[in-house]
Amino acid sequence: MSFFYPTLYLQSIACLQPAQLQRWGVRGLILDVDNTLTTHDNPVPHPEVLIWLEQMRSAGIAMIILSNNHPPRVKPFAELLGLPFTADAAKPLPKGFRRAARDLNLPKDQIAVVGDQIFTDILGGNLFGAKTVLIKPIQPESTWFFRLKRRLEKGILRKFHVKNK
């Protein structure tokens, strides 16, 4: 079950501060897009994201986007934020995480994976061996597949919260 538990669970990406990353020895972030940096299929970042990105840059934190979405979705968004990216990442499989770490030029123990989904971002980051930060989704999804995944995630999060009290 621990592969499904994040290292840290936060209400929004803006709650992740450079001081926390420095305590962990983290110098780079692998970031998800949809429902982490913006809502699904939205080409514009969530308002707090631009400020947060500047805080991370000022602290010297390297960042890269890793998404299961296709390049036509990810590329313009990443370019808007001035971040490198890997699309079609096949999270939670480790290949995309290894590529992102190589692009960041950092070992996995200096990386944290940040995303809104347990079964892709958190599981993948944990299998890769990085710290993981689960972000509460910006907006609930409406498709049946996401509703099912979120229901399964609720059970995992209940156990996570009990374990971490």
SVG drawing of the C-alpha trace seen along z (x, -y; Angstrom):
<svg xmlns="http://www.w3.org/2000/svg" viewBox="-19 -36 42 38">
<polyline fill="none" stroke="black" stroke-width="0.4" points="0.0,0.0 2.9,-2.4 3.6,-2.7 0.3,-4.6 1.1,-7.0 2.6,-10.4 5.5,-11.7 3.3,-14.8 -0.3,-15.8 -1.2,-19.4 -4.3,-21.4 -2.7,-23.2 0.6,-23.5 1.0,-26.9 1.4,-25.2 4.6,-23.5 7.4,-25.9 11.1,-25.9 12.0,-25.5 10.3,-22.1 12.2,-21.0 15.4,-22.2 14.8,-20.2 14.4,-17.1 17.5,-18.0 15.3,-18.3 16.7,-20.4 14.3,-19.5 10.5,-18.9 8.7,-16.7 5.3,-18.3 2.0,-17.0 -0.2,-19.4 -3.9,-18.7 -5.5,-19.4 -2.1,-20.2 -1.0,-23.3 -4.3,-24.0 -7.7,-22.5 -8.2,-19.7 -7.5,-20.8 -7.1,-24.4 -4.3,-26.2 -3.9,-28.8 -2.2,-28.0 -4.1,-28.3 -3.6,-31.9 -1.4,-30.9 0.9,-28.8 2.8,-31.7 3.7,-33.1 4.6,-29.7 6.8,-29.0 8.7,-32.2 9.2,-31.3 10.7,-27.9 12.9,-29.5 14.2,-32.1 15.1,-29.3 17.0,-27.5 14.6,-24.6 14.7,-23.0 11.4,-21.9 10.1,-19.8 6.6,-18.8 5.9,-15.0 2.5,-14.3 0.5,-11.3 -1.1,-13.8 0.0,-14.1 2.4,-16.8 -0.3,-19.1 -1.7,-19.5 1.5,-19.6 4.0,-21.6 2.1,-24.9 1.4,-24.8 5.0,-24.0 6.3,-26.7 3.9,-29.3 5.5,-28.4 9.0,-28.3 9.5,-24.7 10.9,-21.6 8.5,-18.7 8.0,-15.1 4.6,-14.1 3.1,-10.6 5.0,-9.6 3.1,-6.4 3.0,-7.2 3.2,-5.3 5.8,-3.4 9.4,-4.4 10.7,-5.3 9.2,-8.8 10.5,-9.6 14.0,-8.4 14.0,-10.6 12.8,-13.6 15.5,-13.0 18.1,-12.8 16.8,-16.0 17.0,-17.7 20.5,-16.3 19.6,-15.2 19.7,-12.0 16.3,-10.7 17.0,-11.4 17.1,-15.1 13.8,-15.1 10.2,-15.3 7.2,-14.3 4.2,-16.6 0.7,-15.7 -2.9,-15.2 -3.4,-11.4 -2.3,-8.6 -2.3,-5.9 -0.1,-7.8 1.9,-10.6 2.3,-9.2 2.7,-5.5 5.1,-6.3 7.2,-8.7 7.4,-6.2 8.3,-3.3 11.0,-5.6 12.3,-6.3 11.6,-10.0 9.8,-12.0 6.1,-12.5 3.7,-15.3 0.0,-14.8 -1.9,-17.9 -5.7,-18.1 -7.2,-18.3 -8.0,-21.9 -11.4,-20.8 -13.5,-17.6 -13.5,-15.6 -16.8,-14.6 -15.9,-11.5 -16.8,-8.1 -13.2,-6.9 -11.9,-9.8 -14.9,-9.5 -14.0,-5.8 -10.3,-6.6 -11.1,-9.4 -13.4,-7.0 -10.6,-4.5 -8.2,-7.3 -10.5,-8.3 -10.0,-4.9 -6.2,-5.1 -6.2,-8.7 -8.3,-7.7 -5.7,-5.0 -2.9,-7.5 -4.4,-10.1 -4.9,-7.5 -1.3,-6.3 0.0,-9.9 -2.0,-11.2"/>
</svg>
